[in-house]
Amino acid sequence: MNQAVPERGCGECGMCCKLLSAPSLGKPPRKWCGHFRRRTGCDIYADRPSECRGFNCGWLLTPSLADDWRPDRCGFLLHQDEGRVIVEVDPSTPQAWKKPPFEATLRAWAATGTEVVVLVADKGLRLGEPDRPVKARRT
């Protein structure tokens, strides 16, 4: 999962610029980055720090995910961390991941053995039978 699906781009999304931290910029999680501009994206894209450069958006990299999975449309972003699928939910829409078709798809992945962790603010949930709370790890 390293190359973006050719016809996809970030566009006006920027959900990663809101939900993820960028310690080298002093940017905490769940706060908009000061370098993000709604219509143009990142003001420092060419010189963005390594934590931004290294982020791999699941929607950009997964051809099987439809356009409604684009983070600004669905209310969460997907990425992988140590083999887990991480679902970072925008706290302004904490139930977004539960809407169809998202929850059913995420649960189907979990049922096939993929570890799926949903993070909403400082709360985490590992999907499975049964779902289990997990400590949200933030950097």
C-alpha positions as CSV (number, residue, x, y, z in Angstrom):
1,M,0.0,0.0,0.0
2,N,2.4,2.7,-1.1
3,Q,1.0,4.2,-4.3
4,A,-2.2,6.2,-4.6
5,V,-4.9,5.0,-6.9
6,P,-4.1,7.0,-10.0
7,E,-7.5,8.8,-10.4
8,R,-7.6,9.8,-6.7
9,G,-6.2,12.8,-4.9
10,C,-6.7,14.6,-1.6
11,G,-8.7,17.4,-3.2
12,E,-10.2,19.6,-0.5
13,C,-10.2,16.8,2.1
14,G,-7.5,17.6,4.6
15,M,-9.0,15.3,7.3
16,C,-5.4,14.1,8.1
17,C,-4.5,17.7,8.7
18,K,-7.2,17.8,11.4
19,L,-7.2,14.4,13.0
20,L,-3.5,13.5,13.2
21,S,-0.7,15.1,15.2
22,A,2.4,16.7,13.7
23,P,4.8,17.1,16.6
24,S,7.5,18.9,14.6
25,L,4.9,21.6,13.8
26,G,3.6,21.7,17.4
27,K,0.2,20.5,16.0
28,P,-1.8,18.3,18.4
29,P,-4.3,15.7,17.2
30,R,-7.9,16.7,16.5
31,K,-7.0,20.4,15.8
32,W,-6.7,21.9,12.3
33,C,-3.1,22.4,11.2
34,G,-2.3,26.1,10.7
35,H,-0.8,25.3,7.3
36,F,-4.0,23.8,5.9
37,R,-6.1,25.9,3.5
38,R,-9.6,24.7,2.7
39,R,-9.5,25.3,-1.1
40,T,-5.8,24.7,-1.7
41,G,-4.6,22.2,0.9
42,C,-1.2,22.4,2.6
43,D,0.7,25.6,2.3
44,I,4.0,23.8,3.0
45,Y,3.3,20.6,1.1
46,A,6.6,20.5,-0.8
47,D,8.5,21.0,2.6
48,R,6.0,19.2,4.9
49,P,7.6,17.3,7.8
50,S,8.3,13.6,7.8
51,E,5.3,12.7,9.9
52,C,3.0,14.3,7.3
53,R,5.1,12.9,4.4
54,G,5.0,9.4,5.8
55,F,1.2,9.2,6.3
56,N,-0.6,6.8,4.0
57,C,-4.3,7.5,3.6
58,G,-6.2,4.2,3.3
59,W,-8.8,5.7,0.9
60,L,-6.1,7.0,-1.5
61,L,-4.3,3.7,-1.5
62,T,-7.2,1.2,-1.6
63,P,-8.9,0.9,-5.0
64,S,-11.8,-1.2,-3.6
65,L,-13.0,1.7,-1.4
66,A,-15.6,3.8,-3.1
67,D,-15.6,7.6,-3.2
68,D,-17.9,7.8,-0.2
69,W,-15.0,6.5,1.9
70,R,-13.0,9.7,1.2
71,P,-12.3,11.0,4.7
72,D,-14.0,14.3,4.4
73,R,-17.1,12.6,3.1
74,C,-17.3,9.7,5.6
75,G,-16.1,11.5,8.7
76,F,-13.1,9.4,9.4
77,L,-9.8,8.4,7.9
78,L,-8.2,4.9,7.6
79,H,-4.6,4.0,7.8
80,Q,-2.5,1.0,8.9
81,D,-0.3,0.8,11.9
82,E,1.7,-2.3,12.7
83,G,-0.7,-4.4,10.6
84,R,-3.8,-3.0,12.2
85,V,-6.4,-0.9,10.4
86,I,-6.9,2.3,12.3
87,V,-10.1,4.2,11.9
88,E,-9.6,7.8,13.1
89,V,-13.0,9.3,13.5
90,D,-13.6,13.1,13.5
91,P,-14.9,13.8,17.0
92,S,-17.4,16.2,15.6
93,T,-19.2,13.2,14.0
94,P,-18.4,10.4,16.5
95,Q,-20.9,7.9,15.0
96,A,-19.8,8.4,11.4
97,W,-18.1,5.0,11.3
98,K,-21.4,3.3,12.2
99,K,-23.3,4.5,9.1
100,P,-23.8,2.1,6.2
101,P,-21.8,0.7,4.5
102,F,-18.9,1.6,6.8
103,E,-19.6,-0.4,10.0
104,A,-20.6,-3.6,8.1
105,T,-17.4,-3.4,6.0
106,L,-15.1,-2.7,9.0
107,R,-16.8,-5.6,11.0
108,A,-16.3,-7.9,8.0
109,W,-12.6,-7.1,7.9
110,A,-12.4,-7.8,11.6
111,A,-14.3,-11.1,11.2
112,T,-11.7,-12.2,8.6
113,G,-8.9,-11.7,11.1
114,T,-7.8,-8.1,10.4
115,E,-7.4,-6.1,13.6
116,V,-9.6,-3.1,13.3
117,V,-9.3,-0.3,15.9
118,V,-11.8,2.6,15.9
119,L,-10.5,5.8,17.6
120,V,-12.8,8.6,18.6
121,A,-11.0,11.3,20.5
122,D,-9.3,9.5,23.5
123,K,-11.5,6.4,23.3
124,G,-10.6,3.3,21.3
125,L,-12.6,0.2,20.4
126,R,-11.2,-3.0,18.9
127,L,-13.9,-4.6,16.7
128,G,-14.7,-8.2,17.2
129,E,-16.9,-10.7,19.1
130,P,-17.2,-9.0,21.5
131,D,-15.9,-5.5,20.8
132,R,-13.2,-4.5,23.3
133,P,-12.2,-1.1,24.6
134,V,-8.6,-0.2,24.0
135,K,-6.4,2.6,25.2
136,A,-6.1,5.2,22.4
137,R,-2.4,5.7,21.6
138,R,-1.6,9.1,20.3
139,T,1.6,10.7,19.3
